[in-house]
């Protein structure tokens, strides 16, 4: 919490400090104002919110939590709602409306200007994870026949309502995208040049129905500030700005971390998520993994005779399982991340597998040597050392195979590869490594 | 001081001896030339320095005192600086730049070739992972007294060499940052307005020494296109643009994925990394985890009598270990990620732990019920079912405690919290859960 935030909160508890608060608000960043409002009691928050100038209020509103947004909308008058919803960028309005209960949505849409309402309804139609669902429709569109001077006039006239003016889009009469012009190119060009002369026609664009996960790799590769979004007829319908792509990237990474640790992904920050929700997100996978460990248990039970005859074998089970699980998840994680960043494709599957096999042979050799010596020193039993080490080698190679192939198979079957991370790999590797271990023990030790 | 040095100093005081001096310099050792320059008056030193062949000049420069270096840089032309800075060894350039005032640093970096500058930025006084190591120095700096029209003239004139012109930085005569002006604000303002009237003074900035990991959360929170970077005296020394922050975010996430899967992080894409390198990145952690599994093995060995007496207990070891490991890594991953996104702070440690305990109680209850019924049905042994289920409950609570506290402890001790992910948690949880299991079995079953 910044010093200003504390001050704002404190000040506002006294009405005589109203003017001071107002000045403070004027000097503060909208994101920080939003954070300060979240910390106030609800009555004070509403009072403070109403005190803000109209256009600032809408900006701040976009950064509030869903709860606070709902509370504000339920507390203010229809004209106030109207002013906020019409001042919001359409993509922010859509984000907000998507989370609200039906009664609030109805009241908000009823107060939106017709054009704004139409845009909102249009964006609400795109699927949850599509590019369409996060694009904005407030962009600057230029005509190819415009001169640079005309373009600037147009930007000055309409720019204030646009989400970005730094990339302008040149379209023809049927709204097909012809090219893009950066504000930089406009600024550095002669006033009399035509837009068509300075526009770039090789444009990186997205389709409304593309998965929003595909945006970040493109933004990153081409260092874009915004990307045009076209429909199936190549008509320009919106743009995605870099800040939204940035947020998507952060969310997607968080989601992958969560899925890879066997949790249902959640968009709320940890400290704001309820115990019930967190428990619910975790318990399903825990149950599944607990039950699938029954396989490993069954493998052990079926070799009970061997274990009774040679109980020393039991002591190496955790080492085999952990090393195998870790070897497998190393491969899985690199491949899952590589696919998420579009660095690895399904068609690379054989190259990846062959690479992992050779890594397994190298890593396995080091592990086996150390392991063999350790057992020899600590247990002084060359047969046990041999059995365990050989099992370990085969386990590492098997684990890297499983770890590399499962995520790619998941992708092939249109599942999220992140599901095939540590927990699943561990369960699979556990059972297989135990089978390898006991069978090798049987062969080598002959019981 | 050598005889030659004295001679050089003496010789150069006479212009007619210019050619002799040049020959002398050619024959002298660079360290001696540097020592000689230090002894000359400043005007003569500059003349002598300029007389030297280009590559020799750079070599000599590296041996000069900081004062003399500054004096030289302030006295020569940009092309001369360029030739020196590009010829300098990077570590020498860094040593030099580290000591210079911001104005000199800016001029030197602006004249370095791109590749040289990247290396310098990376090595400069700024540690490898600091904001300073990734910032750029090509930004537009405006004066508060400029009119909008003057600002545009300035941008048109200098903008072509700047990394971004969309955010301009307003500085005072000592290069202290006064505010920022977006190109958007300039475009929408009247030509006669002053920059000081339209600049924003509440600026989100970074310090050169901040960890570059801290950039992405700020870019994301405040939706920035660029962020100014200041030194300890609040002087503007560079900026970070959103594309670089984007790349850092992607790299940091990838690094966290790798560390959390027990690998040394690598910046190269998977398919372009050699087998040897990949194996090297993985083998250390595999070895460490393999050896630490010895603890779990030792626990099992110490209860060998119990296991021989009741071999059915062995079959539940994988279930207990996997469920515990998974429960612990769920907590660890959420907390590691929360800290990476600055959502969770060290001071939240008690709140986090208390949250995790309650989640463990909830999740554990569900697991225990299912587990108890499964064992009852499959093994038809209520004592075993009770022992295993109770062990499972205690293990889950213990695992969530370990999983939440270890990453925060790592952060407290300035280690990367990501190290405390699945593999480490698994190893710790394994050994503790086995101790819980066997001791509970001993108490309940009484052997």
Interface residues (C-beta under 8 A of the other chain):
Chain A: X27 X28 X29 X31 X152 X155 X156 X159 X160 X165 X166 X183 X184 X187 X188 X216 X219 X220 X223 X224 X225 X242 X243 X245 X246 X247 X249 X250 X253 X254 X256 X257 X258 X260 X261 X262 X263 X269 X270 X271 X275 X276 X278 X279 X282 X283 X285 X286 X287 X289 X290 X291 X293 X294 X296 X297 X298 X300 X301 X304 X307 X308 X311 X312 X314 X315 X316 X317 X318 X319 X321 X322 X323 X325 X326 X327 X329 X330 X332 X333 X334 X335 X336 X337 X338 X341 X343 X344 X348 X351 X352 X355 X358 X359 X362 X363 X366 X367 X370 X371 X374 X378 X392 X396 X422 X423 X426 X427 X430 X434
Chain B: X152 X155 X156 X159 X160 X165 X166 X183 X184 X187 X188 X201 X202 X204 X216 X219 X220 X221 X222 X223 X224 X225 X242 X243 X245 X246 X247 X249 X250 X253 X254 X256 X257 X258 X260 X261 X262 X263 X269 X270 X271 X275 X276 X278 X279 X282 X283 X285 X286 X287 X289 X290 X291 X293 X294 X296 X297 X298 X300 X301 X304 X307 X308 X311 X312 X314 X315 X316 X317 X318 X319 X321 X322 X323 X325 X326 X327 X329 X330 X332 X333 X334 X335 X336 X337 X338 X341 X343 X344 X348 X351 X352 X355 X358 X359 X362 X363 X366 X367 X370 X371 X374 X378 X392 X396 X422 X423 X426 X427 X430 X434
